[in-house]
Amino acid sequence: MTEILCYENSYLKEFDAIVTHVTETGIALDQTAFYPGGGGQPSDTGFIIWEDGSSSVQKLSRTGGLLIHKLDGEIPSIGTKVHGALDWDKRYQLMRTHTALHILCGVVWRDYGALVTGGNMTPLSARMDFELENMSSEFAVEMEKLINKEVEEAREIIVDTLPREDAFKIPDLIRLKINKLPPTIEEVRTVDIVGLDLQADGGTHVANTREVGPIQVVGHESKGRINKRLRIELSP
């Protein structure tokens, strides 16, 4: 089992680890700071370095119960001590983008009580779908104003882990229309934008909304009778 360090510290850029398993295309480690992917956020990329070589990390995937770092280049053997280094610019952009989606989700939930029906992100660009019957250009303009106000509020963001039983006592913790949290998960990771939004989430986030920077709502569209989409972009 790989310990995923970024769940506790999203700002960890480098780490040391030991290779525990090897496949034809990659390795599993005893611990990693690479985000494995999930919740619409892609996995991290970067480098694995060891005494006799180095390889780039292309992506992470789960195979046969293992978290595999897919490598482009040499593959170190089991037991090798390695040093991991994230593509930090990409990771930090994703942290800002993921937090921006939480701000958007929090505002739409607060003001309209709409659940999330889907979402996806790339660095500095994302979309989120909501269970809404109506959406207009005026709505998009208003959302942009409201979410940027939350950025300027410089709200602290707190990540915590709760026993499943305690977590589900919190009203509206799951914002997805369909709860995708596996029943085998005994502890639930929560992300709290203090004073705005508290929900279950496994991604990486910045520590304060001000780090997100200005958010633009760049598009809106209907994906069905009660399914509407907003697209956002962040400044570099």
CYANA upper distance limits for C-alpha pairs under 8 A (distance plus 0.5 A):
  1 MET  CA     30 ASP  CA      7.32
  1 MET  CA     66 LEU  CA      7.48
  1 MET  CA     67 LEU  CA      8.46
  2 THR  CA     28 ALA  CA      7.86
  2 THR  CA     29 LEU  CA      6.49
  2 THR  CA     30 ASP  CA      5.29
  2 THR  CA     31 GLN  CA      5.43
  2 THR  CA     32 THR  CA      7.48
  2 THR  CA     66 LEU  CA      8.19
  2 THR  CA     67 LEU  CA      7.28
  3 GLU  CA     30 ASP  CA      6.77
  3 GLU  CA     31 GLN  CA      4.88
  3 GLU  CA     32 THR  CA      6.85
  4 ILE  CA      8 GLU  CA      8.49
  4 ILE  CA     31 GLN  CA      6.34
  4 ILE  CA     32 THR  CA      5.73
  4 ILE  CA     33 ALA  CA      6.48
  4 ILE  CA     34 PHE  CA      7.99
  4 ILE  CA     35 TYR  CA      7.97
  5 LEU  CA      9 ASN  CA      6.80
  5 LEU  CA     10 SER  CA      8.43
  5 LEU  CA     12 LEU  CA      8.29
  5 LEU  CA     31 GLN  CA      7.26
  5 LEU  CA     32 THR  CA      6.23
  5 LEU  CA     33 ALA  CA      5.33
  5 LEU  CA     34 PHE  CA      8.39
  6 CYS  CA     10 SER  CA      5.13
  6 CYS  CA     11 TYR  CA      7.88
  6 CYS  CA     12 LEU  CA      7.11
  6 CYS  CA     32 THR  CA      8.12
  6 CYS  CA     33 ALA  CA      5.43
  6 CYS  CA     34 PHE  CA      7.37
  6 CYS  CA     35 TYR  CA      6.94
  6 CYS  CA    204 THR  CA      7.64
  7 TYR  CA    202 GLY  CA      7.76
  7 TYR  CA    203 GLY  CA      8.05
  7 TYR  CA    204 THR  CA      7.61
  8 GLU  CA    159 VAL  CA      8.35
 10 SER  CA    204 THR  CA      6.04
 10 SER  CA    205 HIS  CA      7.08
 10 SER  CA    206 VAL  CA      7.99
 12 LEU  CA     33 ALA  CA      7.04
 13 LYS  CA     33 ALA  CA      7.74
 13 LYS  CA     85 ALA  CA      6.55
 13 LYS  CA     86 LEU  CA      6.05
 13 LYS  CA     88 TRP  CA      6.84
 14 GLU  CA     33 ALA  CA      7.57
 14 GLU  CA     83 HIS  CA      7.68
 14 GLU  CA     84 GLY  CA      5.93
 14 GLU  CA     85 ALA  CA      5.01
 14 GLU  CA     86 LEU  CA      6.86
 15 PHE  CA     32 THR  CA      7.50
 15 PHE  CA     33 ALA  CA      7.11
 15 PHE  CA     83 HIS  CA      6.29
 15 PHE  CA     84 GLY  CA      5.75
 15 PHE  CA     85 ALA  CA      7.33
 16 ASP  CA     31 GLN  CA      8.43
 16 ASP  CA     32 THR  CA      8.43
 16 ASP  CA     81 LYS  CA      7.79
 16 ASP  CA     82 VAL  CA      6.34
 16 ASP  CA     83 HIS  CA      5.02
 16 ASP  CA     84 GLY  CA      6.66
 17 ALA  CA     29 LEU  CA      6.69
 17 ALA  CA     30 ASP  CA      6.55
 17 ALA  CA     31 GLN  CA      6.25
 17 ALA  CA     32 THR  CA      7.47
 17 ALA  CA     81 LYS  CA      6.40
 17 ALA  CA     82 VAL  CA      5.92
 17 ALA  CA     83 HIS  CA      6.82
 17 ALA  CA     84 GLY  CA      8.05
 18 ILE  CA     29 LEU  CA      6.04
 18 ILE  CA     30 ASP  CA      6.18
 18 ILE  CA     31 GLN  CA      8.07
 18 ILE  CA     78 ILE  CA      8.27
 18 ILE  CA     79 GLY  CA      6.29
 18 ILE  CA     80 THR  CA      6.13
 18 ILE  CA     81 LYS  CA      5.12
 18 ILE  CA     82 VAL  CA      6.46
 19 VAL  CA     27 ILE  CA      7.04
 19 VAL  CA     28 ALA  CA      6.40
 19 VAL  CA     29 LEU  CA      5.08
 19 VAL  CA     30 ASP  CA      7.08
 19 VAL  CA     76 PRO  CA      7.99
 19 VAL  CA     77 SER  CA      7.43
 19 VAL  CA     78 ILE  CA      5.50
 19 VAL  CA     79 GLY  CA      5.63
 19 VAL  CA     80 THR  CA      5.94
 19 VAL  CA     81 LYS  CA      7.15
 19 VAL  CA     82 VAL  CA      7.78
 20 THR  CA     27 ILE  CA      7.96
 20 THR  CA     28 ALA  CA      6.10
 20 THR  CA     29 LEU  CA      5.72
 20 THR  CA     30 ASP  CA      6.61
 20 THR  CA     78 ILE  CA      5.91
 20 THR  CA     79 GLY  CA      6.71
 21 HIS  CA     27 ILE  CA      6.16
 21 HIS  CA     28 ALA  CA      5.48
 21 HIS  CA     29 LEU  CA      7.54
 21 HIS  CA     78 ILE  CA      6.32
 22 VAL  CA     26 GLY  CA      6.58
 22 VAL  CA     27 ILE  CA      5.04
 22 VAL  CA     28 ALA  CA      6.92
 22 VAL  CA     75 ILE  CA      8.19
 22 VAL  CA     76 PRO  CA      8.40
 22 VAL  CA     77 SER  CA      7.27
 22 VAL  CA     78 ILE  CA      6.93
 23 THR  CA     27 ILE  CA      6.55
 25 THR  CA     70 LYS  CA      6.17
 25 THR  CA     71 LEU  CA      6.56
 25 THR  CA     72 ASP  CA      8.28
 25 THR  CA     75 ILE  CA      7.97
 26 GLY  CA     68 ILE  CA      6.50
 26 GLY  CA     69 HIS  CA      5.80
 26 GLY  CA     70 LYS  CA      4.77
 26 GLY  CA     71 LEU  CA      5.56
 26 GLY  CA     75 ILE  CA      6.87
 27 ILE  CA     68 ILE  CA      5.81
 27 ILE  CA     69 HIS  CA      5.80
 27 ILE  CA     70 LYS  CA      7.26
 27 ILE  CA     71 LEU  CA      8.13
 27 ILE  CA     75 ILE  CA      7.67
 27 ILE  CA     76 PRO  CA      8.25
 28 ALA  CA     66 LEU  CA      7.05
 28 ALA  CA     67 LEU  CA      6.21
 28 ALA  CA     68 ILE  CA      5.34
 28 ALA  CA     69 HIS  CA      6.67
 29 LEU  CA     67 LEU  CA      8.34
 29 LEU  CA     68 ILE  CA      8.47
 32 THR  CA     84 GLY  CA      8.10
 33 ALA  CA     84 GLY  CA      8.21
 33 ALA  CA     86 LEU  CA      8.25
 34 PHE  CA     43 SER  CA      7.63
 34 PHE  CA     44 ASP  CA      5.88
 34 PHE  CA     45 THR  CA      7.76
 34 PHE  CA     60 LEU  CA      8.44
 34 PHE  CA     86 LEU  CA      7.23
 35 TYR  CA     42 PRO  CA      8.47
 35 TYR  CA     43 SER  CA      5.73
 35 TYR  CA     44 ASP  CA      5.85
 35 TYR  CA     60 LEU  CA      8.36
 35 TYR  CA    203 GLY  CA      8.26
 35 TYR  CA    204 THR  CA      8.19
 36 PRO  CA     42 PRO  CA      8.07
 36 PRO  CA     43 SER  CA      5.29
 36 PRO  CA     44 ASP  CA      7.35
 36 PRO  CA     59 LYS  CA      8.42
 36 PRO  CA     60 LEU  CA      5.84
 36 PRO  CA     61 SER  CA      7.17
 36 PRO  CA     67 LEU  CA      8.06
 37 GLY  CA     41 GLN  CA      6.07
 37 GLY  CA     42 PRO  CA      5.10
 37 GLY  CA     43 SER  CA      4.41
 37 GLY  CA     44 ASP  CA      7.82
 37 GLY  CA     60 LEU  CA      7.66
 37 GLY  CA     61 SER  CA      8.36
 37 GLY  CA    203 GLY  CA      8.34
 38 GLY  CA     42 PRO  CA      6.96
 38 GLY  CA     43 SER  CA      7.97
 38 GLY  CA    202 GLY  CA      7.91
 38 GLY  CA    203 GLY  CA      7.67
 39 GLY  CA    119 GLY  CA      8.50
 39 GLY  CA    120 ASN  CA      8.28
 39 GLY  CA    201 ASP  CA      8.02
 39 GLY  CA    202 GLY  CA      7.54
 39 GLY  CA    203 GLY  CA      7.35
 40 GLY  CA    119 GLY  CA      6.53
 40 GLY  CA    120 ASN  CA      4.87
 40 GLY  CA    121 MET  CA      6.45
 41 GLN  CA     94 LEU  CA      7.84
 41 GLN  CA     98 HIS  CA      7.79
 41 GLN  CA    120 ASN  CA      7.21
 41 GLN  CA    121 MET  CA      6.39
 41 GLN  CA    122 THR  CA      7.82
 41 GLN  CA    203 GLY  CA      7.36
 42 PRO  CA    121 MET  CA      8.09
 42 PRO  CA    122 THR  CA      7.85
 43 SER  CA     59 LYS  CA      6.28
 43 SER  CA     60 LEU  CA      6.37
 44 ASP  CA     58 GLN  CA      8.44
 44 ASP  CA     59 LYS  CA      6.77
 44 ASP  CA     60 LEU  CA      7.81
 44 ASP  CA     86 LEU  CA      7.49
 44 ASP  CA     87 ASP  CA      7.75
 44 ASP  CA     90 LYS  CA      8.32
 44 ASP  CA     91 ARG  CA      6.98
 45 THR  CA     56 SER  CA      8.02
 45 THR  CA     57 VAL  CA      5.66
 45 THR  CA     58 GLN  CA      5.93
 45 THR  CA     59 LYS  CA      6.28
 45 THR  CA     86 LEU  CA      6.57
 45 THR  CA     87 ASP  CA      6.19
 46 GLY  CA     56 SER  CA      6.22
 46 GLY  CA     57 VAL  CA      5.54
 46 GLY  CA     58 GLN  CA      7.74
 46 GLY  CA     84 GLY  CA      8.07
 46 GLY  CA     85 ALA  CA      6.18
 46 GLY  CA     86 LEU  CA      4.80
 46 GLY  CA     87 ASP  CA      5.06
 47 PHE  CA     54 SER  CA      7.54
 47 PHE  CA     55 SER  CA      6.28
 47 PHE  CA     56 SER  CA      4.81
 47 PHE  CA     57 VAL  CA      5.74
 47 PHE  CA     84 GLY  CA      6.28
 47 PHE  CA     85 ALA  CA      5.70
 47 PHE  CA     86 LEU  CA      6.92
 47 PHE  CA     87 ASP  CA      8.22
 48 ILE  CA     54 SER  CA      6.09
 48 ILE  CA     55 SER  CA      5.94
 48 ILE  CA     56 SER  CA      6.68
 48 ILE  CA     57 VAL  CA      7.21
 48 ILE  CA     82 VAL  CA      6.93
 48 ILE  CA     83 HIS  CA      6.20
 48 ILE  CA     84 GLY  CA      5.11
 48 ILE  CA     85 ALA  CA      7.00
 49 ILE  CA     53 GLY  CA      6.60
 49 ILE  CA     54 SER  CA      4.73
 49 ILE  CA     55 SER  CA      7.11
 49 ILE  CA     82 VAL  CA      6.02
 49 ILE  CA     83 HIS  CA      5.53
 49 ILE  CA     84 GLY  CA      6.80
 50 TRP  CA     54 SER  CA      6.50
 50 TRP  CA     76 PRO  CA      8.31
 50 TRP  CA     80 THR  CA      7.97
 50 TRP  CA     81 LYS  CA      6.93
 50 TRP  CA     82 VAL  CA      5.11
 50 TRP  CA     83 HIS  CA      6.69
 51 GLU  CA     82 VAL  CA      8.21
 53 GLY  CA     74 GLU  CA      7.75
 54 SER  CA     73 GLY  CA      7.95
 54 SER  CA     74 GLU  CA      7.37
 55 SER  CA     71 LEU  CA      6.47
 55 SER  CA     72 ASP  CA      6.22
 55 SER  CA     73 GLY  CA      5.42
 55 SER  CA     74 GLU  CA      6.44
 55 SER  CA     75 ILE  CA      7.92
 56 SER  CA     71 LEU  CA      6.07
 56 SER  CA     72 ASP  CA      5.80
 56 SER  CA     73 GLY  CA      7.35
 57 VAL  CA     69 HIS  CA      6.73
 57 VAL  CA     70 LYS  CA      6.25
 57 VAL  CA     71 LEU  CA      5.25
 57 VAL  CA     72 ASP  CA      6.99
 58 GLN  CA     69 HIS  CA      7.96
 58 GLN  CA     70 LYS  CA      6.10
 58 GLN  CA     71 LEU  CA      6.34
 58 GLN  CA     72 ASP  CA      7.13
 59 LYS  CA     69 HIS  CA      6.65
 59 LYS  CA     70 LYS  CA      6.03
 59 LYS  CA     71 LEU  CA      8.29
 60 LEU  CA     67 LEU  CA      7.23
 60 LEU  CA     68 ILE  CA      6.02
 60 LEU  CA     69 HIS  CA      5.18
 60 LEU  CA     70 LYS  CA      6.43
 61 SER  CA     67 LEU  CA      6.27
 61 SER  CA     68 ILE  CA      5.84
 61 SER  CA     69 HIS  CA      7.36
 61 SER  CA     70 LYS  CA      8.10
 62 ARG  CA     66 LEU  CA      5.92
 62 ARG  CA     67 LEU  CA      5.08
 62 ARG  CA     68 ILE  CA      6.45
 63 THR  CA     67 LEU  CA      7.01
 63 THR  CA     68 ILE  CA      7.29
 71 LEU  CA     75 ILE  CA      7.52
 76 PRO  CA     80 THR  CA      6.84
 86 LEU  CA     91 ARG  CA      7.93
 87 ASP  CA     91 ARG  CA      6.83
 88 TRP  CA     92 TYR  CA      6.41
 89 ASP  CA     93 GLN  CA      6.69
 90 LYS  CA     94 LEU  CA      6.78
 90 LYS  CA    123 PRO  CA      6.84
 91 ARG  CA     95 MET  CA      6.69
 91 ARG  CA    123 PRO  CA      8.37
 92 TYR  CA     96 ARG  CA      6.74
 92 TYR  CA    206 VAL  CA      8.42
 93 GLN  CA     97 THR  CA      6.58
 93 GLN  CA    123 PRO  CA      5.64
 93 GLN  CA    124 LEU  CA      6.33
 93 GLN  CA    236 PRO  CA      8.40
 94 LEU  CA     98 HIS  CA      6.38
 94 LEU  CA    121 MET  CA      8.21
 94 LEU  CA    122 THR  CA      7.27
 94 LEU  CA    123 PRO  CA      5.37
 94 LEU  CA    124 LEU  CA      7.16
 94 LEU  CA    204 THR  CA      8.25
 95 MET  CA     99 THR  CA      6.66
 95 MET  CA    203 GLY  CA      8.49
 95 MET  CA    204 THR  CA      5.84
 95 MET  CA    205 HIS  CA      4.92
 95 MET  CA    206 VAL  CA      6.15
 96 ARG  CA    100 ALA  CA      6.65
 96 ARG  CA    124 LEU  CA      7.95
 96 ARG  CA    205 HIS  CA      6.97
 96 ARG  CA    206 VAL  CA      6.55
 96 ARG  CA    211 GLU  CA      7.34
 96 ARG  CA    212 VAL  CA      5.21
 96 ARG  CA    213 GLY  CA      8.44
 97 THR  CA    101 LEU  CA      6.94
 97 THR  CA    121 MET  CA      7.71
 97 THR  CA    122 THR  CA      8.28
 97 THR  CA    123 PRO  CA      7.01
 97 THR  CA    124 LEU  CA      5.92
 97 THR  CA    125 SER  CA      7.24
 97 THR  CA    126 ALA  CA      7.52
 97 THR  CA    212 VAL  CA      7.59
 97 THR  CA    234 LEU  CA      7.58
 98 HIS  CA    102 HIS  CA      7.02
 98 HIS  CA    121 MET  CA      7.87
 98 HIS  CA    203 GLY  CA      7.93
 98 HIS  CA    204 THR  CA      7.72
 98 HIS  CA    205 HIS  CA      6.89
 99 THR  CA    103 ILE  CA      6.80
 99 THR  CA    205 HIS  CA      6.00
 99 THR  CA    206 VAL  CA      7.18
 99 THR  CA    209 THR  CA      7.88
 99 THR  CA    212 VAL  CA      7.46
100 ALA  CA    104 LEU  CA      6.74
100 ALA  CA    209 THR  CA      8.44
100 ALA  CA    212 VAL  CA      6.89
100 ALA  CA    215 ILE  CA      7.91
101 LEU  CA    105 CYS  CA      6.49
101 LEU  CA    126 ALA  CA      8.03
101 LEU  CA    127 ARG  CA      8.41
101 LEU  CA    128 MET  CA      7.73
102 HIS  CA    106 GLY  CA      6.40
102 HIS  CA    197 ASP  CA      7.93
103 ILE  CA    107 VAL  CA      6.71
103 ILE  CA    147 ILE  CA      6.71
103 ILE  CA    150 GLU  CA      7.64
103 ILE  CA    151 VAL  CA      8.50
103 ILE  CA    193 ILE  CA      8.28
103 ILE  CA    196 LEU  CA      8.24
103 ILE  CA    197 ASP  CA      7.85
104 LEU  CA    108 VAL  CA      6.68
104 LEU  CA    143 MET  CA      8.15
104 LEU  CA    147 ILE  CA      6.47
105 CYS  CA    109 TRP  CA      6.49
105 CYS  CA    116 VAL  CA      7.91
106 GLY  CA    110 ARG  CA      6.46
106 GLY  CA    196 LEU  CA      6.61
106 GLY  CA    197 ASP  CA      5.45
106 GLY  CA    198 LEU  CA      8.49
107 VAL  CA    111 ASP  CA      6.53
107 VAL  CA    143 MET  CA      8.36
107 VAL  CA    146 LEU  CA      7.76
107 VAL  CA    147 ILE  CA      7.25
107 VAL  CA    196 LEU  CA      7.96
108 VAL  CA    112 TYR  CA      5.92
108 VAL  CA    113 GLY  CA      7.07
108 VAL  CA    114 ALA  CA      6.78
108 VAL  CA    143 MET  CA      8.48
109 TRP  CA    113 GLY  CA      4.67
109 TRP  CA    114 ALA  CA      5.67
109 TRP  CA    115 LEU  CA      7.34
110 ARG  CA    196 LEU  CA      8.45
114 ALA  CA    130 PHE  CA      6.56
114 ALA  CA    131 GLU  CA      5.90
114 ALA  CA    132 LEU  CA      6.81
115 LEU  CA    130 PHE  CA      6.20
115 LEU  CA    131 GLU  CA      5.96
115 LEU  CA    175 ARG  CA      5.96
115 LEU  CA    176 LEU  CA      6.26
115 LEU  CA    177 LYS  CA      6.01
116 VAL  CA    128 MET  CA      7.72
116 VAL  CA    129 ASP  CA      6.29
116 VAL  CA    130 PHE  CA      5.03
116 VAL  CA    131 GLU  CA      6.78
116 VAL  CA    175 ARG  CA      6.36
116 VAL  CA    176 LEU  CA      5.20
116 VAL  CA    177 LYS  CA      6.18
117 THR  CA    128 MET  CA      8.26
117 THR  CA    129 ASP  CA      5.76
117 THR  CA    130 PHE  CA      5.79
117 THR  CA    131 GLU  CA      6.79
117 THR  CA    176 LEU  CA      6.40
117 THR  CA    177 LYS  CA      5.82
117 THR  CA    178 ILE  CA      7.92
117 THR  CA    227 ASN  CA      7.79
118 GLY  CA    128 MET  CA      6.36
118 GLY  CA    129 ASP  CA      5.47
118 GLY  CA    130 PHE  CA      7.73
118 GLY  CA    176 LEU  CA      8.04
119 GLY  CA    126 ALA  CA      7.97
119 GLY  CA    127 ARG  CA      6.00
119 GLY  CA    128 MET  CA      4.72
119 GLY  CA    129 ASP  CA      6.44
120 ASN  CA    126 ALA  CA      6.22
120 ASN  CA    127 ARG  CA      6.13
120 ASN  CA    128 MET  CA      7.21
121 MET  CA    125 SER  CA      6.36
121 MET  CA    126 ALA  CA      4.59
121 MET  CA    127 ARG  CA      6.98
122 THR  CA    126 ALA  CA      6.60
124 LEU  CA    233 GLU  CA      6.03
124 LEU  CA    234 LEU  CA      5.36
124 LEU  CA    235 SER  CA      7.47
124 LEU  CA    236 PRO  CA      7.63
125 SER  CA    231 ARG  CA      8.13
125 SER  CA    232 ILE  CA      6.36
125 SER  CA    233 GLU  CA      4.98
125 SER  CA    234 LEU  CA      6.95
126 ALA  CA    231 ARG  CA      6.33
126 ALA  CA    232 ILE  CA      5.93
126 ALA  CA    233 GLU  CA      7.03
127 ARG  CA    229 ARG  CA      7.29
127 ARG  CA    230 LEU  CA      6.11
127 ARG  CA    231 ARG  CA      4.75
127 ARG  CA    232 ILE  CA      6.61
128 MET  CA    229 ARG  CA      6.17
128 MET  CA    230 LEU  CA      6.05
128 MET  CA    231 ARG  CA      7.11
129 ASP  CA    227 ASN  CA      6.94
129 ASP  CA    228 LYS  CA      5.93
129 ASP  CA    229 ARG  CA      4.75
129 ASP  CA    230 LEU  CA      6.94
130 PHE  CA    226 ILE  CA      8.38
130 PHE  CA    227 ASN  CA      6.11
130 PHE  CA    228 LYS  CA      5.85
130 PHE  CA    229 ARG  CA      6.84
131 GLU  CA    177 LYS  CA      8.31
131 GLU  CA    226 ILE  CA      5.78
131 GLU  CA    227 ASN  CA      5.37
131 GLU  CA    228 LYS  CA      7.06
132 LEU  CA    226 ILE  CA      5.35
132 LEU  CA    227 ASN  CA      6.04
132 LEU  CA    228 LYS  CA      6.29
133 GLU  CA    225 ARG  CA      6.47
133 GLU  CA    226 ILE  CA      4.77
133 GLU  CA    227 ASN  CA      7.16
133 GLU  CA    228 LYS  CA      7.69
134 ASN  CA    226 ILE  CA      7.99
134 ASN  CA    228 LYS  CA      7.83
135 MET  CA    139 PHE  CA      6.53
135 MET  CA    140 ALA  CA      8.06
135 MET  CA    220 HIS  CA      7.91
135 MET  CA    221 GLU  CA      8.03
135 MET  CA    222 SER  CA      8.02
135 MET  CA    228 LYS  CA      7.16
136 SER  CA    140 ALA  CA      6.91
136 SER  CA    220 HIS  CA      7.92
137 SER  CA    141 VAL  CA      6.74
137 SER  CA    220 HIS  CA      7.90
138 GLU  CA    142 GLU  CA      6.67
139 PHE  CA    143 MET  CA      6.62
140 ALA  CA    144 GLU  CA      6.75
140 ALA  CA    217 VAL  CA      6.88
140 ALA  CA    219 GLY  CA      8.13
140 ALA  CA    220 HIS  CA      7.37
140 ALA  CA    230 LEU  CA      7.95
141 VAL  CA    145 LYS  CA      6.96
141 VAL  CA    217 VAL  CA      7.74
142 GLU  CA    146 LEU  CA      6.72
143 MET  CA    147 ILE  CA      6.49
143 MET  CA    217 VAL  CA      8.06
144 GLU  CA    148 ASN  CA      6.65
144 GLU  CA    215 ILE  CA      7.41
144 GLU  CA    216 GLN  CA      6.67
144 GLU  CA    217 VAL  CA      6.10
145 LYS  CA    149 LYS  CA      6.78
146 LEU  CA    150 GLU  CA      7.13
147 ILE  CA    151 VAL  CA      6.99
147 ILE  CA    215 ILE  CA      7.97
148 ASN  CA    152 GLU  CA      6.76
148 ASN  CA    214 PRO  CA      6.78
148 ASN  CA    215 ILE  CA      6.75
149 LYS  CA    153 GLU  CA      6.77
150 GLU  CA    154 ALA  CA      7.58
150 GLU  CA    155 ARG  CA      7.74
150 GLU  CA    209 THR  CA      7.59
151 VAL  CA    155 ARG  CA      7.77
151 VAL  CA    209 THR  CA      5.30
151 VAL  CA    210 ARG  CA      5.46
151 VAL  CA    211 GLU  CA      8.36
151 VAL  CA    212 VAL  CA      7.27
151 VAL  CA    213 GLY  CA      7.28
151 VAL  CA    214 PRO  CA      7.94
152 GLU  CA    209 THR  CA      7.82
152 GLU  CA    210 ARG  CA      6.33
153 GLU  CA    209 THR  CA      7.90
153 GLU  CA    210 ARG  CA      7.78
154 ALA  CA    208 ASN  CA      6.30
154 ALA  CA    209 THR  CA      5.57
154 ALA  CA    210 ARG  CA      5.25
155 ARG  CA    193 ILE  CA      6.78
155 ARG  CA    194 VAL  CA      6.41
155 ARG  CA    195 GLY  CA      7.88
155 ARG  CA    208 ASN  CA      5.97
155 ARG  CA    209 THR  CA      5.80
155 ARG  CA    210 ARG  CA      7.78
156 GLU  CA    193 ILE  CA      6.54
156 GLU  CA    194 VAL  CA      6.16
156 GLU  CA    207 ALA  CA      6.59
156 GLU  CA    208 ASN  CA      5.07
156 GLU  CA    209 THR  CA      7.18
157 ILE  CA    191 VAL  CA      7.40
157 ILE  CA    192 ASP  CA      5.98
157 ILE  CA    193 ILE  CA      5.03
157 ILE  CA    194 VAL  CA      6.55
157 ILE  CA    205 HIS  CA      8.46
157 ILE  CA    206 VAL  CA      7.65
157 ILE  CA    207 ALA  CA      5.48
157 ILE  CA    208 ASN  CA      5.87
157 ILE  CA    209 THR  CA      7.70
158 ILE  CA    191 VAL  CA      6.37
158 ILE  CA    192 ASP  CA      5.57
158 ILE  CA    193 ILE  CA      7.13
158 ILE  CA    194 VAL  CA      7.81
158 ILE  CA    207 ALA  CA      7.59
159 VAL  CA    189 ARG  CA      7.66
159 VAL  CA    190 THR  CA      6.20
159 VAL  CA    191 VAL  CA      5.18
159 VAL  CA    192 ASP  CA      6.82
160 ASP  CA    189 ARG  CA      6.23
160 ASP  CA    190 THR  CA      5.75
160 ASP  CA    191 VAL  CA      7.13
161 THR  CA    187 GLU  CA      6.85
161 THR  CA    188 VAL  CA      5.99
161 THR  CA    189 ARG  CA      4.81
161 THR  CA    190 THR  CA      6.50
162 LEU  CA    166 ASP  CA      6.82
162 LEU  CA    167 ALA  CA      6.12
162 LEU  CA    187 GLU  CA      5.97
162 LEU  CA    188 VAL  CA      5.75
162 LEU  CA    189 ARG  CA      6.91
162 LEU  CA    190 THR  CA      8.03
163 PRO  CA    167 ALA  CA      6.59
163 PRO  CA    186 GLU  CA      6.63
163 PRO  CA    187 GLU  CA      4.97
163 PRO  CA    188 VAL  CA      6.68
164 ARG  CA    168 PHE  CA      6.71
164 ARG  CA    185 ILE  CA      7.82
164 ARG  CA    186 GLU  CA      5.70
164 ARG  CA    187 GLU  CA      5.43
164 ARG  CA    188 VAL  CA      6.04
165 GLU  CA    169 LYS  CA      7.28
166 ASP  CA    170 ILE  CA      7.83
167 ALA  CA    173 LEU  CA      7.99
167 ALA  CA    188 VAL  CA      6.96
168 PHE  CA    173 LEU  CA      7.45
172 ASP  CA    199 GLN  CA      7.86
173 LEU  CA    198 LEU  CA      6.95
173 LEU  CA    199 GLN  CA      4.93
173 LEU  CA    200 ALA  CA      6.26
174 ILE  CA    179 ASN  CA      7.18
174 ILE  CA    199 GLN  CA      6.41
174 ILE  CA    200 ALA  CA      6.39
175 ARG  CA    179 ASN  CA      8.49
175 ARG  CA    199 GLN  CA      7.37
176 LEU  CA    180 LYS  CA      8.31
181 LEU  CA    185 ILE  CA      7.70
188 VAL  CA    200 ALA  CA      7.11
188 VAL  CA    201 ASP  CA      8.49
189 ARG  CA    200 ALA  CA      6.22
189 ARG  CA    201 ASP  CA      6.36
189 ARG  CA    202 GLY  CA      6.59
190 THR  CA    198 LEU  CA      7.44
190 THR  CA    199 GLN  CA      6.07
190 THR  CA    200 ALA  CA      4.79
190 THR  CA    201 ASP  CA      5.97
190 THR  CA    202 GLY  CA      8.00
191 VAL  CA    198 LEU  CA      6.31
191 VAL  CA    199 GLN  CA      6.21
191 VAL  CA    200 ALA  CA      6.73
191 VAL  CA    201 ASP  CA      6.60
192 ASP  CA    196 LEU  CA      8.36
192 ASP  CA    197 ASP  CA      6.28
192 ASP  CA    198 LEU  CA      4.78
192 ASP  CA    199 GLN  CA      7.11
193 ILE  CA    197 ASP  CA      5.52
193 ILE  CA    198 LEU  CA      6.70
193 ILE  CA    209 THR  CA      8.32
194 VAL  CA    198 LEU  CA      8.08
206 VAL  CA    211 GLU  CA      7.07
206 VAL  CA    212 VAL  CA      7.92
207 ALA  CA    211 GLU  CA      8.03
208 ASN  CA    212 VAL  CA      8.24
209 THR  CA    213 GLY  CA      8.22
212 VAL  CA    234 LEU  CA      8.21
213 GLY  CA    234 LEU  CA      7.50
213 GLY  CA    235 SER  CA      7.43
214 PRO  CA    234 LEU  CA      6.66
214 PRO  CA    235 SER  CA      6.91
215 ILE  CA    232 ILE  CA      7.16
215 ILE  CA    233 GLU  CA      6.45
215 ILE  CA    234 LEU  CA      5.45
215 ILE  CA    235 SER  CA      7.68
216 GLN  CA    232 ILE  CA      5.93
216 GLN  CA    233 GLU  CA      5.74
216 GLN  CA    234 LEU  CA      6.83
217 VAL  CA    230 LEU  CA      7.49
217 VAL  CA    231 ARG  CA      6.28
217 VAL  CA    232 ILE  CA      4.94
217 VAL  CA    233 GLU  CA      7.09
218 VAL  CA    230 LEU  CA      8.29
218 VAL  CA    231 ARG  CA      6.07
218 VAL  CA    232 ILE  CA      5.92
218 VAL  CA    233 GLU  CA      7.18
219 GLY  CA    230 LEU  CA      6.34
219 GLY  CA    231 ARG  CA      5.43
219 GLY  CA    232 ILE  CA      7.62
220 HIS  CA    228 LYS  CA      7.91
220 HIS  CA    229 ARG  CA      5.94
220 HIS  CA    230 LEU  CA      5.04
220 HIS  CA    231 ARG  CA      6.66
221 GLU  CA    228 LYS  CA      6.45
221 GLU  CA    229 ARG  CA      5.72
221 GLU  CA    230 LEU  CA      7.30
222 SER  CA    227 ASN  CA      6.78
222 SER  CA    228 LYS  CA      5.07
222 SER  CA    229 ARG  CA      6.63
223 LYS  CA    227 ASN  CA      5.69
223 LYS  CA    228 LYS  CA      5.95
223 LYS  CA    229 ARG  CA      7.23
224 GLY  CA    228 LYS  CA      7.37
